[in-house]
């Protein structure tokens, strides 16, 4: 395996999850600030590792595999924590995590059939808004009189809508392949 900087960043996203979970349980504002900061840092590596891999010509099969897995693990971990602490509605966590599992399985199945599925622009927006919403929900304080929880709550609803939309697009585009019985 080629252990590129982008692959190292992707792996760091997986390795930071246990630390993120521990920090989430630190009481009051310190826990809010630390968990939100760790999540935001991990989320930024998602953009950075992809940028570095493309700009340096270091895209690898391992990176293509691990990057979406790392994203799903990070988001699912954060959503489970937020739902279990009553900071986010369970229905939104189910929508987002359910879509990620479904589309991840669909992408894997299509890859086995040698069908390439590209990430849509809606899916990129979904990811960005999802990351922002989770970071704001984790922050759970007021900044300049603005409730980060309220901001995160609204953004999470938008992210859930984009999640459903992008999931529909993936299934619509894969439909001919799904209906092919060969």
OpenMM code with the backbone's topology and positions (N, CA, C; nanometers):
from openmm import Vec3, app, unit

residues = "UNK UNK UNK UNK UNK UNK UNK UNK UNK UNK UNK UNK UNK UNK UNK UNK UNK UNK UNK UNK UNK UNK UNK UNK UNK UNK UNK UNK UNK UNK UNK UNK UNK UNK UNK UNK UNK UNK UNK UNK UNK UNK UNK UNK UNK UNK UNK UNK UNK UNK UNK UNK UNK UNK UNK UNK UNK UNK UNK UNK UNK UNK UNK UNK UNK UNK UNK UNK UNK UNK UNK UNK UNK UNK UNK UNK UNK UNK UNK UNK UNK UNK UNK UNK UNK UNK UNK UNK UNK UNK UNK UNK UNK UNK UNK UNK UNK UNK UNK UNK UNK UNK UNK UNK UNK UNK UNK UNK UNK UNK UNK UNK UNK UNK UNK UNK UNK UNK UNK UNK UNK UNK UNK UNK UNK UNK UNK UNK UNK UNK UNK UNK UNK UNK UNK UNK UNK UNK UNK UNK UNK UNK UNK UNK UNK UNK UNK UNK UNK UNK UNK UNK UNK UNK UNK UNK UNK UNK UNK UNK UNK UNK UNK UNK UNK UNK UNK UNK UNK UNK UNK UNK UNK UNK UNK UNK UNK UNK UNK UNK UNK UNK".split()
positions = [
    Vec3(0.0841, -0.1185, 0.0000),
    Vec3(0.0000, 0.0000, 0.0000),
    Vec3(0.0884, 0.1244, 0.0000),
    Vec3(0.0453, 0.2239, -0.0764),
    Vec3(0.1149, 0.3509, -0.0829),
    Vec3(0.0593, 0.4414, 0.0278),
    Vec3(0.1401, 0.4683, 0.1293),
    Vec3(0.0970, 0.5432, 0.2464),
    Vec3(0.1170, 0.6934, 0.2224),
    Vec3(0.0323, 0.7507, 0.1363),
    Vec3(0.0423, 0.8916, 0.0978),
    Vec3(-0.0069, 0.9807, 0.2116),
    Vec3(0.0225, 1.1093, 0.1993),
    Vec3(-0.0268, 1.2058, 0.2976),
    Vec3(-0.1794, 1.2032, 0.3018),
    Vec3(-0.2427, 1.1950, 0.1861),
    Vec3(-0.3894, 1.1937, 0.1850),
    Vec3(-0.4436, 1.0678, 0.2525),
    Vec3(-0.3783, 0.9528, 0.2325),
    Vec3(-0.4221, 0.8310, 0.3013),
    Vec3(-0.4010, 0.8426, 0.4524),
    Vec3(-0.2932, 0.9081, 0.4928),
    Vec3(-0.2685, 0.9293, 0.6353),
    Vec3(-0.3759, 1.0195, 0.6963),
    Vec3(-0.4145, 1.1237, 0.6230),
    Vec3(-0.5213, 1.2118, 0.6715),
    Vec3(-0.6538, 1.1364, 0.6839),
    Vec3(-0.6824, 1.0530, 0.5859),
    Vec3(-0.8050, 0.9739, 0.5906),
    Vec3(-0.8032, 0.8819, 0.7117),
    Vec3(-0.6914, 0.8146, 0.7341),
    Vec3(-0.6804, 0.7243, 0.8488),
    Vec3(-0.6911, 0.8026, 0.9796),
    Vec3(-0.6389, 0.9251, 0.9824),
    Vec3(-0.6486, 1.0057, 1.1047),
    Vec3(-0.7947, 1.0336, 1.1392),
    Vec3(-0.8802, 1.0442, 1.0372),
    Vec3(-1.0227, 1.0673, 1.0596),
    Vec3(-1.0853, 0.9481, 1.1330),
    Vec3(-1.0411, 0.8291, 1.1011),
    Vec3(-1.0909, 0.7086, 1.1692),
    Vec3(-1.0352, 0.7032, 1.3117),
    Vec3(-0.9066, 0.7328, 1.3263),
    Vec3(-0.8417, 0.7211, 1.4567),
    Vec3(-0.8874, 0.8270, 1.5559),
    Vec3(-0.9371, 0.9393, 1.5072),
    Vec3(-0.9814, 1.0456, 1.5967),
    Vec3(-1.1196, 1.0165, 1.6570),
    Vec3(-1.1928, 0.9229, 1.5997),
    Vec3(-1.3299, 0.8953, 1.6463),
    Vec3(-1.3350, 0.8555, 1.7943),
    Vec3(-1.2521, 0.7629, 1.8437),
    Vec3(-1.2603, 0.7312, 1.9876),
    Vec3(-1.2291, 0.8516, 2.0771),
    Vec3(-1.1361, 0.9341, 2.0352),
    Vec3(-1.1031, 1.0549, 2.1127),
    Vec3(-1.2214, 1.1500, 2.1106),
    Vec3(-1.2807, 1.1672, 1.9937),
    Vec3(-1.3991, 1.2520, 1.9787),
    Vec3(-1.5107, 1.2043, 2.0720),
    Vec3(-1.5334, 1.0734, 2.0779),
    Vec3(-1.6395, 1.0193, 2.1631),
    Vec3(-1.6096, 1.0490, 2.3102),
    Vec3(-1.4865, 1.0291, 2.3526),
    Vec3(-1.4499, 1.0587, 2.4919),
    Vec3(-1.4700, 1.2062, 2.5247),
    Vec3(-1.4252, 1.2926, 2.4362),
    Vec3(-1.4352, 1.4372, 2.4575),
    Vec3(-1.5814, 1.4818, 2.4625),
    Vec3(-1.6667, 1.4149, 2.3854),
    Vec3(-1.8097, 1.4483, 2.3855),
    Vec3(-1.8685, 1.4417, 2.5262),
    Vec3(-1.8182, 1.3524, 2.6085),
    Vec3(-1.8734, 1.3328, 2.7419),
    Vec3(-1.8113, 1.4222, 2.8490),
    Vec3(-1.7201, 1.5101, 2.8110),
    Vec3(-1.6697, 1.6082, 2.9070),
    Vec3(-1.7847, 1.7054, 2.9340),
    Vec3(-1.8145, 1.7312, 3.0611),
    Vec3(-1.9326, 1.8129, 3.0932),
    Vec3(-1.9219, 1.9586, 3.0470),
    Vec3(-2.0399, 2.0119, 3.0190),
    Vec3(-2.0618, 2.1541, 2.9920),
    Vec3(-1.9842, 2.2075, 2.8714),
    Vec3(-1.9522, 2.3351, 2.8793),
    Vec3(-1.8981, 2.4073, 2.7641),
    Vec3(-1.7656, 2.3508, 2.7128),
    Vec3(-1.6801, 2.3037, 2.8012),
    Vec3(-1.5520, 2.2494, 2.7566),
    Vec3(-1.5747, 2.1314, 2.6627),
    Vec3(-1.6639, 2.0431, 2.6988),
    Vec3(-1.6968, 1.9294, 2.6141),
    Vec3(-1.7566, 1.9735, 2.4810),
    Vec3(-1.8416, 2.0757, 2.4859),
    Vec3(-1.9030, 2.1267, 2.3623),
    Vec3(-1.7964, 2.1808, 2.2674),
    Vec3(-1.7098, 2.2661, 2.3209),
    Vec3(-1.6066, 2.3269, 2.2367),
    Vec3(-1.5078, 2.2237, 2.1825),
    Vec3(-1.4640, 2.1325, 2.2689),
    Vec3(-1.3655, 2.0326, 2.2253),
    Vec3(-1.4244, 1.9343, 2.1238),
    Vec3(-1.5460, 1.8850, 2.1494),
    Vec3(-1.6042, 1.7881, 2.0559),
    Vec3(-1.6352, 1.8534, 1.9217),
    Vec3(-1.6847, 1.9763, 1.9244),
    Vec3(-1.7121, 2.0468, 1.7994),
    Vec3(-1.5836, 2.0749, 1.7229),
    Vec3(-1.4799, 2.1146, 1.7949),
    Vec3(-1.3514, 2.1436, 1.7303),
    Vec3(-1.2896, 2.0183, 1.6698),
    Vec3(-1.2924, 1.9074, 1.7440),
    Vec3(-1.2378, 1.7826, 1.6910),
    Vec3(-1.3162, 1.7362, 1.5689),
    Vec3(-1.4478, 1.7458, 1.5768),
    Vec3(-1.5299, 1.7054, 1.4627),
    Vec3(-1.4997, 1.7938, 1.3421),
    Vec3(-1.4930, 1.9247, 1.3633),
    Vec3(-1.4653, 2.0178, 1.2526),
    Vec3(-1.3276, 1.9906, 1.1916),
    Vec3(-1.2292, 1.9644, 1.2758),
    Vec3(-1.0952, 1.9317, 1.2262),
    Vec3(-1.0989, 1.8040, 1.1415),
    Vec3(-1.1654, 1.7020, 1.1912),
    Vec3(-1.1768, 1.5767, 1.1161),
    Vec3(-1.2520, 1.5996, 0.9850),
    Vec3(-1.3576, 1.6797, 0.9894),
    Vec3(-1.4356, 1.7081, 0.8678),
    Vec3(-1.3505, 1.7814, 0.7647),
    Vec3(-1.2654, 1.8713, 0.8101),
    Vec3(-1.1791, 1.9443, 0.7165),
    Vec3(-1.0786, 1.8520, 0.6477),
    Vec3(-1.0371, 1.7455, 0.7174),
    Vec3(-0.9441, 1.6526, 0.6534),
    Vec3(-1.0099, 1.5800, 0.5370),
    Vec3(-1.1424, 1.5703, 0.5388),
    Vec3(-1.2129, 1.5075, 0.4263),
    Vec3(-1.1866, 1.5857, 0.2984),
    Vec3(-1.1989, 1.7167, 0.3067),
    Vec3(-1.1720, 1.8002, 0.1891),
    Vec3(-1.0230, 1.7964, 0.1560),
    Vec3(-0.9391, 1.8116, 0.2588),
    Vec3(-0.7947, 1.8221, 0.2374),
    Vec3(-0.7356, 1.6948, 0.1776),
    Vec3(-0.7770, 1.5784, 0.2265),
    Vec3(-0.7169, 1.4563, 0.1725),
    Vec3(-0.7528, 1.4370, 0.0258),
    Vec3(-0.8761, 1.4697, -0.0113),
    Vec3(-0.9150, 1.4595, -0.1523),
    Vec3(-0.8396, 1.5580, -0.2394),
    Vec3(-0.8253, 1.6808, -0.1907),
    Vec3(-0.7523, 1.7832, -0.2649),
    Vec3(-0.6069, 1.7411, -0.2870),
    Vec3(-0.5427, 1.6937, -0.1801),
    Vec3(-0.4025, 1.6526, -0.1915),
    Vec3(-0.3867, 1.5334, -0.2850),
    Vec3(-0.4759, 1.4368, -0.2738),
    Vec3(-0.4661, 1.3178, -0.3599),
    Vec3(-0.4775, 1.3567, -0.5075),
    Vec3(-0.5736, 1.4441, -0.5388),
    Vec3(-0.5913, 1.4849, -0.6795),
    Vec3(-0.4782, 1.5746, -0.7269),
    Vec3(-0.4414, 1.6738, -0.6475),
    Vec3(-0.3409, 1.7708, -0.6926),
    Vec3(-0.2012, 1.7097, -0.7021),
    Vec3(-0.1738, 1.6082, -0.6233),
    Vec3(-0.0417, 1.5455, -0.6235),
    Vec3(-0.0390, 1.4161, -0.7054),
    Vec3(-0.1527, 1.3813, -0.7645),
    Vec3(-0.1601, 1.2581, -0.8425),
    Vec3(-0.1390, 1.1342, -0.7574),
    Vec3(-0.1890, 1.1380, -0.6346),
    Vec3(-0.1669, 1.0286, -0.5402),
    Vec3(-0.2950, 0.9537, -0.5058),
    Vec3(-0.3899, 0.9517, -0.5959),
    Vec3(-0.5121, 0.8758, -0.5702),
    Vec3(-0.4778, 0.7272, -0.5695),
    Vec3(-0.5264, 0.6570, -0.4679),
    Vec3(-0.4961, 0.5145, -0.4540),
    Vec3(-0.6254, 0.4360, -0.4340),
    Vec3(-0.6240, 0.3071, -0.4677),
    Vec3(-0.7414, 0.2233, -0.4399),
    Vec3(-0.7763, 0.2222, -0.2907),
    Vec3(-0.6739, 0.2183, -0.2042),
    Vec3(-0.6986, 0.2198, -0.0599),
    Vec3(-0.7683, 0.3498, -0.0188),
    Vec3(-0.7221, 0.4621, -0.0710),
    Vec3(-0.7833, 0.5912, -0.0406),
    Vec3(-0.9271, 0.5995, -0.0900),
    Vec3(-0.9518, 0.5487, -0.2117),
    Vec3(-1.0883, 0.5484, -0.2655),
    Vec3(-1.1819, 0.4627, -0.1810),
    Vec3(-1.1262, 0.3557, -0.1219),
    Vec3(-1.2062, 0.2706, -0.0338),
    Vec3(-1.2274, 0.3365, 0.1022),
    Vec3(-1.1168, 0.3815, 0.1657),
    Vec3(-1.1232, 0.4264, 0.3042),
    Vec3(-1.1902, 0.5625, 0.3209),
    Vec3(-1.1761, 0.6524, 0.2261),
    Vec3(-1.2310, 0.7875, 0.2417),
    Vec3(-1.3807, 0.7866, 0.2726),
    Vec3(-1.4641, 0.7216, 0.1927),
    Vec3(-1.6063, 0.7225, 0.2267),
    Vec3(-1.6376, 0.6465, 0.3560),
    Vec3(-1.5599, 0.5430, 0.3863),
    Vec3(-1.5802, 0.4688, 0.5112),
    Vec3(-1.5508, 0.5605, 0.6300),
    Vec3(-1.4408, 0.6342, 0.6236),
    Vec3(-1.4037, 0.7258, 0.7317),
    Vec3(-1.5116, 0.8317, 0.7517),
    Vec3(-1.5634, 0.8859, 0.6425),
    Vec3(-1.6692, 0.9869, 0.6518),
    Vec3(-1.7928, 0.9307, 0.7202),
    Vec3(-1.8339, 0.8111, 0.6771),
    Vec3(-1.9546, 0.7499, 0.7327),
    Vec3(-1.9373, 0.7193, 0.8803),
    Vec3(-1.8191, 0.6673, 0.9187),
    Vec3(-1.7947, 0.6380, 1.0601),
    Vec3(-1.7983, 0.7650, 1.1453),
    Vec3(-1.7368, 0.8705, 1.0957),
    Vec3(-1.7345, 0.9972, 1.1700),
    Vec3(-1.8748, 1.0539, 1.1857),
    Vec3(-1.9483, 1.0612, 1.0768),
    Vec3(-2.0834, 1.1185, 1.0804),
    Vec3(-2.1766, 1.0325, 1.1648),
    Vec3(-2.1720, 0.9008, 1.1450),
    Vec3(-2.2593, 0.8117, 1.2215),
    Vec3(-2.2291, 0.8213, 1.3712),
    Vec3(-2.1012, 0.8264, 1.4068),
    Vec3(-2.0638, 0.8388, 1.5480),
    Vec3(-2.1210, 0.9671, 1.6078),
    Vec3(-2.1031, 1.0760, 1.5369),
    Vec3(-2.1521, 1.2048, 1.5870),
    Vec3(-2.3046, 1.2052, 1.5972),
    Vec3(-2.3725, 1.1524, 1.4968),
    Vec3(-2.5188, 1.1518, 1.5005),
    Vec3(-2.5730, 1.0640, 1.6131),
    Vec3(-2.5109, 0.9489, 1.6349),
    Vec3(-2.5548, 0.8620, 1.7451),
    Vec3(-2.5377, 0.9342, 1.8789),
    Vec3(-2.4257, 1.0022, 1.8967),
    Vec3(-2.4039, 1.0776, 2.0203),
    Vec3(-2.5067, 1.1894, 2.0359),
    Vec3(-2.5317, 1.2629, 1.9281),
    Vec3(-2.6271, 1.3743, 1.9346),
    Vec3(-2.7691, 1.3257, 1.9604),
    Vec3(-2.8081, 1.2167, 1.8969),
    Vec3(-2.9431, 1.1625, 1.9182),
    Vec3(-2.9555, 1.1078, 2.0604),
    Vec3(-2.8532, 1.0348, 2.1061),
    Vec3(-2.8612, 0.9753, 2.2398),
    Vec3(-2.8626, 1.0803, 2.3506),
    Vec3(-2.8081, 1.1980, 2.3230),
    Vec3(-2.8079, 1.3060, 2.4226),
    Vec3(-2.9236, 1.4036, 2.3996),
    Vec3(-3.0146, 1.3677, 2.3106),
    Vec3(-3.1342, 1.4474, 2.2790),
    Vec3(-3.1014, 1.5850, 2.2213),
    Vec3(-2.9899, 1.5935, 2.1502),
    Vec3(-2.9522, 1.7183, 2.0844),
    Vec3(-2.9902, 1.7177, 1.9361),
    Vec3(-3.0357, 1.6024, 1.8859),
    Vec3(-3.0790, 1.5926, 1.7460),
    Vec3(-3.1924, 1.4899, 1.7392),
    Vec3(-3.2881, 1.5123, 1.6493),
    Vec3(-3.3992, 1.4177, 1.6362),
    Vec3(-3.3526, 1.2844, 1.5768),
    Vec3(-3.4028, 1.1761, 1.6339),
    Vec3(-3.3660, 1.0427, 1.5878),
    Vec3(-3.4009, 1.0229, 1.4406),
    Vec3(-3.5132, 1.0780, 1.3969),
    Vec3(-3.5557, 1.0571, 1.2576),
    Vec3(-3.4502, 1.1092, 1.1595),
    Vec3(-3.3853, 1.2200, 1.1929),
    Vec3(-3.2823, 1.2739, 1.1038),
    Vec3(-3.1589, 1.1845, 1.1038),
    Vec3(-3.1231, 1.1332, 1.2209),
    Vec3(-3.0111, 1.0393, 1.2276),
    Vec3(-3.0388, 0.9145, 1.1457),
    Vec3(-3.1616, 0.8638, 1.1536),
    Vec3(-3.1992, 0.7439, 1.0774),
    Vec3(-3.1950, 0.7719, 0.9280),
    Vec3(-3.2467, 0.8866, 0.8863),
    Vec3(-3.2451, 0.9221, 0.7441),
    Vec3(-3.1015, 0.9285, 0.6925),
    Vec3(-3.0172, 0.9997, 0.7644),
    Vec3(-2.8798, 1.0216, 0.7170),
    Vec3(-2.7995, 0.8918, 0.7208),
    Vec3(-2.8029, 0.8212, 0.8323),
    Vec3(-2.7254, 0.6969, 0.8428),
    Vec3(-2.7818, 0.5913, 0.7480),
    Vec3(-2.9137, 0.5819, 0.7375),
    Vec3(-2.9757, 0.4849, 0.6472),
    Vec3(-2.9377, 0.5082, 0.5027),
    Vec3(-2.9369, 0.6330, 0.4613),
    Vec3(-2.8973, 0.6658, 0.3236),
    Vec3(-2.7525, 0.6292, 0.3001),
    Vec3(-2.6662, 0.6585, 0.3972),
    Vec3(-2.5238, 0.6299, 0.3809),
    Vec3(-2.5000, 0.4799, 0.3640),
    Vec3(-2.5689, 0.3986, 0.4436),
    Vec3(-2.5539, 0.2534, 0.4323),
    Vec3(-2.6065, 0.2058, 0.2972),
    Vec3(-2.7241, 0.2536, 0.2598),
    Vec3(-2.7871, 0.2110, 0.1338),
    Vec3(-2.7025, 0.2486, 0.0129),
    Vec3(-2.6614, 0.3731, 0.0052),
    Vec3(-2.5849, 0.4185, -0.1112),
    Vec3(-2.4447, 0.3586, -0.1102),
    Vec3(-2.3857, 0.3399, 0.0087),
    Vec3(-2.2559, 0.2731, 0.0156),
    Vec3(-2.2642, 0.1313, -0.0394),
    Vec3(-2.3694, 0.0595, -0.0033),
    Vec3(-2.3885, -0.0764, -0.0551),
    Vec3(-2.4137, -0.0736, -0.2061),
    Vec3(-2.4927, 0.0226, -0.2518),
    Vec3(-2.5204, 0.0355, -0.3945),
    Vec3(-2.3921, 0.0632, -0.4719),
    Vec3(-2.3107, 0.1535, -0.4218),
    Vec3(-2.1843, 0.1868, -0.4885),
    Vec3(-2.0923, 0.0654, -0.4938),
    Vec3(-2.0878, -0.0115, -0.3862),
    Vec3(-2.0050, -0.1322, -0.3830),
    Vec3(-2.0555, -0.2341, -0.4853),
    Vec3(-2.1847, -0.2537, -0.4919),
    Vec3(-2.2430, -0.3480, -0.5866),
    Vec3(-2.2150, -0.3037, -0.7298),
    Vec3(-2.2310, -0.1746, -0.7559),
    Vec3(-2.2038, -0.1236, -0.8904),
    Vec3(-2.0559, -0.1377, -0.9259),
    Vec3(-1.9682, -0.1167, -0.8299),
    Vec3(-1.8244, -0.1313, -0.8553),
    Vec3(-1.7906, -0.2752, -0.8935),
    Vec3(-1.8569, -0.3710, -0.8317),
    Vec3(-1.8348, -0.5111, -0.8668),
    Vec3(-1.8794, -0.5408, -1.0095),
    Vec3(-1.9725, -0.4617, -1.0585),
    Vec3(-2.0210, -0.4774, -1.1958),
    Vec3(-1.9432, -0.3860, -1.2910),
    Vec3(-1.8358, -0.3270, -1.2409),
    Vec3(-1.7496, -0.2363, -1.3190),
    Vec3(-1.8229, -0.1112, -1.3648),
    Vec3(-1.9195, -0.0689, -1.2885),
    Vec3(-1.9912, 0.0548, -1.3161),
    Vec3(-1.9391, 0.1619, -1.2214),
    Vec3(-1.8904, 0.2707, -1.2777),
    Vec3(-1.8370, 0.3788, -1.1965),
    Vec3(-1.9502, 0.4756, -1.1628),
    Vec3(-1.9603, 0.5095, -1.0342),
    Vec3(-2.0608, 0.6051, -0.9891),
    Vec3(-1.9864, 0.7263, -0.9353),
    Vec3(-2.0074, 0.8393, -0.9984),
    Vec3(-1.9396, 0.9619, -0.9553),
    Vec3(-2.0233, 1.0342, -0.8507),
    Vec3(-1.9547, 1.1042, -0.7624),
    Vec3(-2.0224, 1.1812, -0.6587),
    Vec3(-2.0873, 1.3024, -0.7239),
    Vec3(-2.2163, 1.3205, -0.6975),
    Vec3(-2.2890, 1.4322, -0.7575),
    Vec3(-2.2612, 1.5610, -0.6813),
    Vec3(-2.2943, 1.6717, -0.7431),
    Vec3(-2.2784, 1.8018, -0.6779),
    Vec3(-2.3703, 1.8126, -0.5564),
    Vec3(-2.4907, 1.7571, -0.5674),
    Vec3(-2.5840, 1.7582, -0.4535),
    Vec3(-2.5235, 1.6806, -0.3366),
    Vec3(-2.4598, 1.5674, -0.3653),
    Vec3(-2.3978, 1.4874, -0.2590),
    Vec3(-2.2845, 1.5655, -0.1919),
    Vec3(-2.2120, 1.6444, -0.2683),
    Vec3(-2.1048, 1.7261, -0.2092),
    Vec3(-2.1637, 1.8336, -0.1178),
    Vec3(-2.2720, 1.8970, -0.1625),
    Vec3(-2.3393, 1.9964, -0.0785),
    Vec3(-2.3965, 1.9310, 0.0465),
    Vec3(-2.4537, 1.8126, 0.0286),
    Vec3(-2.5095, 1.7378, 0.1412),
    Vec3(-2.4023, 1.7157, 0.2466),
    Vec3(-2.2863, 1.6711, 0.2037),
    Vec3(-2.1774, 1.6441, 0.2971),
    Vec3(-2.1336, 1.7715, 0.3684),
    Vec3(-2.1169, 1.8794, 0.2951),
    Vec3(-2.0722, 2.0054, 0.3560),
    Vec3(-2.1737, 2.0557, 0.4595),
    Vec3(-2.3004, 2.0559, 0.4241),
    Vec3(-2.4031, 2.1054, 0.5168),
    Vec3(-2.4172, 2.0107, 0.6357),
    Vec3(-2.4054, 1.8820, 0.6104),
    Vec3(-2.4105, 1.7832, 0.7178),
    Vec3(-2.2988, 1.8076, 0.8185),
    Vec3(-2.1784, 1.8297, 0.7694),
    Vec3(-2.0642, 1.8534, 0.8579),
    Vec3(-2.0819, 1.9828, 0.9380),
    Vec3(-2.1288, 2.0882, 0.8707),
    Vec3(-2.1538, 2.2151, 0.9405),
    Vec3(-2.2619, 2.1994, 1.0471),
    Vec3(-2.3688, 2.1293, 1.0118),
    Vec3(-2.4795, 2.1127, 1.1065),
    Vec3(-2.4339, 2.0357, 1.2296),
    Vec3(-2.3587, 1.9294, 1.2096),
    Vec3(-2.3134, 1.8489, 1.3227),
    Vec3(-2.2170, 1.9287, 1.4106),
    Vec3(-2.1263, 2.0020, 1.3491),
    Vec3(-2.0330, 2.0847, 1.4273),
    Vec3(-2.1096, 2.1875, 1.5106),
    Vec3(-2.2126, 2.2494, 1.4529),
    Vec3(-2.2929, 2.3485, 1.5265),
    Vec3(-2.3723, 2.2821, 1.6386),
    Vec3(-2.4313, 2.1657, 1.6104),
    Vec3(-2.5058, 2.0944, 1.7150),
    Vec3(-2.4141, 2.0524, 1.8288),
    Vec3(-2.2947, 2.0092, 1.7964),
    Vec3(-2.1986, 1.9718, 1.8997),
    Vec3(-2.1570, 2.0922, 1.9828),
    Vec3(-2.1454, 2.2068, 1.9195),
    Vec3(-2.1048, 2.3281, 1.9906),
    Vec3(-2.2091, 2.3659, 2.0952),
    Vec3(-2.3361, 2.3621, 2.0586),
    Vec3(-2.4471, 2.3695, 2.1545),
    Vec3(-2.4396, 2.4903, 2.2491),
    Vec3(-2.3847, 2.6021, 2.2041),
    Vec3(-2.3784, 2.7246, 2.2853),
    Vec3(-2.4282, 2.8408, 2.2003),
    Vec3(-2.4391, 2.9579, 2.2632),
    Vec3(-2.4704, 3.0793, 2.1886),
    Vec3(-2.3417, 3.1536, 2.1575),
    Vec3(-2.3332, 3.2031, 2.0346),
    Vec3(-2.2208, 3.2872, 1.9939),
    Vec3(-2.2798, 3.4146, 1.9365),
    Vec3(-2.2436, 3.5275, 1.9963),
    Vec3(-2.2973, 3.6574, 1.9572),
    Vec3(-2.4501, 3.6571, 1.9573),
    Vec3(-2.5075, 3.5890, 2.0578),
    Vec3(-2.6523, 3.5828, 2.0714),
    Vec3(-2.7219, 3.4862, 1.9768),
    Vec3(-2.6439, 3.4112, 1.8993),
    Vec3(-2.7022, 3.3155, 1.8050),
    Vec3(-2.6803, 3.1744, 1.8599),
    Vec3(-2.7896, 3.1009, 1.8738),
    Vec3(-2.7828, 2.9649, 1.9252),
    Vec3(-2.7255, 2.8718, 1.8183),
    Vec3(-2.6085, 2.8181, 1.8465),
    Vec3(-2.5480, 2.7238, 1.7530),
    Vec3(-2.6327, 2.5970, 1.7422),
    Vec3(-2.7030, 2.5636, 1.8508),
    Vec3(-2.7915, 2.4474, 1.8453),
    Vec3(-2.9035, 2.4704, 1.7434),
    Vec3(-2.9628, 2.5883, 1.7467),
    Vec3(-3.0710, 2.6200, 1.6509),
    Vec3(-3.0179, 2.6205, 1.5073),
    Vec3(-2.9011, 2.6794, 1.4882),
    Vec3(-2.8395, 2.6813, 1.3551),
    Vec3(-2.8140, 2.5383, 1.3084),
    Vec3(-2.7558, 2.4578, 1.3957),
    Vec3(-2.7280, 2.3190, 1.3618),
    Vec3(-2.8538, 2.2392, 1.3332),
    Vec3(-2.9594, 2.2657, 1.4087),
    Vec3(-3.0873, 2.1967, 1.3913),
    Vec3(-3.1457, 2.2252, 1.2530),
    Vec3(-3.1473, 2.3518, 1.2149),
    Vec3(-3.1996, 2.3901, 1.0827),
    Vec3(-3.1126, 2.3293, 0.9722),
    Vec3(-2.9815, 2.3404, 0.9875),
    Vec3(-2.8909, 2.2845, 0.8872),
    Vec3(-2.9031, 2.1323, 0.8772),
    Vec3(-2.9301, 2.0658, 0.9896),
    Vec3(-2.9454, 1.9199, 0.9855),
    Vec3(-3.0710, 1.8808, 0.9077),
    Vec3(-3.1783, 1.9585, 0.9204),
    Vec3(-3.2984, 1.9325, 0.8395),
    Vec3(-3.2675, 1.9510, 0.6908),
    Vec3(-3.1919, 2.0556, 0.6597),
    Vec3(-3.1528, 2.0782, 0.5193),
    Vec3(-3.0651, 1.9629, 0.4713),
    Vec3(-2.9703, 1.9219, 0.5550),
    Vec3(-2.8825, 1.8097, 0.5185),
    Vec3(-2.9633, 1.6819, 0.4968),
    Vec3(-3.0649, 1.6587, 0.5802),
    Vec3(-3.1489, 1.5392, 0.5636),
    Vec3(-3.2246, 1.5448, 0.4316),
    Vec3(-3.2750, 1.6633, 0.3960),
    Vec3(-3.3453, 1.6777, 0.2672),
    Vec3(-3.2488, 1.6513, 0.1515),
    Vec3(-3.1297, 1.7080, 0.1581),
    Vec3(-3.0299, 1.6833, 0.0534),
    Vec3(-2.9856, 1.5373, 0.0519),
    Vec3(-2.9840, 1.4749, 0.1680),
    Vec3(-2.9505, 1.3328, 0.1789),
    Vec3(-3.0505, 1.2496, 0.0998),
    Vec3(-3.1788, 1.2784, 0.1198),
    Vec3(-3.2829, 1.2050, 0.0466),
    Vec3(-3.2745, 1.2332, -0.1030),
    Vec3(-3.2521, 1.3597, -0.1392),
    Vec3(-3.2433, 1.3982, -0.2798),
    Vec3(-3.1265, 1.3281, -0.3484),
    Vec3(-3.0079, 1.3349, -0.2859),
    Vec3(-2.8913, 1.2734, -0.3485),
    Vec3(-2.9060, 1.1211, -0.3514),
    Vec3(-2.9681, 1.0634, -0.2485),
    Vec3(-2.9932, 0.9195, -0.2490),
    Vec3(-3.0846, 0.8798, -0.3633),
    Vec3(-3.1880, 0.9607, -0.3848),
    Vec3(-3.2783, 0.9363, -0.4975),
    Vec3(-3.2006, 0.9428, -0.6296),
    Vec3(-3.1129, 1.0426, -0.6449),
    Vec3(-3.0354, 1.0559, -0.7689),
    Vec3(-2.9473, 0.9335, -0.7941),
    Vec3(-2.8823, 0.8837, -0.6888),
    Vec3(-2.7984, 0.7645, -0.7053),
    Vec3(-2.8814, 0.6449, -0.7498),
    Vec3(-2.9947, 0.6249, -0.6843),
    Vec3(-3.0800, 0.5106, -0.7189),
    Vec3(-3.1381, 0.5274, -0.8582),
    Vec3(-3.1814, 0.6476, -0.8929),
    Vec3(-3.2344, 0.6737, -1.0275),
    Vec3(-3.1295, 0.6433, -1.1339),
    Vec3(-3.0073, 0.6897, -1.1114),
    Vec3(-2.9007, 0.6675, -1.2093),
    Vec3(-2.8594, 0.5207, -1.2177),
    Vec3(-2.8723, 0.4491, -1.1064),
    Vec3(-2.8334, 0.3079, -1.1044),
    Vec3(-2.9481, 0.2158, -1.1444),
    Vec3(-3.0677, 0.2703, -1.1594),
    Vec3(-3.1856, 0.1881, -1.1840),
    Vec3(-3.1708, 0.0923, -1.3031),
    Vec3(-3.1216, 0.1382, -1.4179),
    Vec3(-3.1057, 0.0428, -1.5286),
    Vec3(-3.0149, -0.0752, -1.4929),
    Vec3(-2.9097, -0.0470, -1.4196),
    Vec3(-2.8177, -0.1527, -1.3777),
    Vec3(-2.8844, -0.2451, -1.2744),
    Vec3(-2.9654, -0.1865, -1.1857),
    Vec3(-3.0367, -0.2673, -1.0879),
    Vec3(-3.1385, -0.3602, -1.1520),
    Vec3(-3.1993, -0.3157, -1.2621),
    Vec3(-3.3012, -0.3948, -1.3291),
    Vec3(-3.2433, -0.4968, -1.4257),
    Vec3(-3.1136, -0.4828, -1.4567),
    Vec3(-3.0475, -0.5782, -1.5458),
    Vec3(-3.0275, -0.7093, -1.4704),
    Vec3(-3.0855, -0.8154, -1.5184),
    Vec3(-3.0833, -0.9442, -1.4477),
    Vec3(-2.9580, -1.0259, -1.4744),
    Vec3(-2.8661, -0.9789, -1.5513),
    Vec3(-2.7445, -1.0574, -1.5822),
    Vec3(-2.6428, -1.0477, -1.4738),
] * unit.nanometer
topology = app.Topology()
chain = topology.addChain("A")
for resn in residues:
    res = topology.addResidue(resn, chain)
    for name in ("N", "CA", "C"):
        topology.addAtom(name, app.Element.getBySymbol(name[0]), res)
